[in-house]
Amino acid sequence: MSNPLVSAEARVKKALILLSELIEKQPTSPVNKLLQRVAFECDLTPKESVSLQHHFNKKEKG
């Protein structure tokens, strides 16, 4: 059986990559709107969506 934590982390990483690509393609779109779209497309749970947002914010600052 697969580890749900690993698959959640993998989904968030995939979503983060997708989000970065979307931002490059649509730099004028609001980031929150893109975050919602990516969370939906990657089938993220609400907790994973928050995690994605934190990862993204850290990546942007650092």
VENCOR-V502401 format. One line per field, one symbol per residue. phi: phi as a letter, one per 30 degrees, with the letter a starting at -180 (. if undefined). Layout:
phi = ???
This chain:
phi = .ddddddddddddddddddedddddbddddddddedddeddchddeddddddddeddddddc
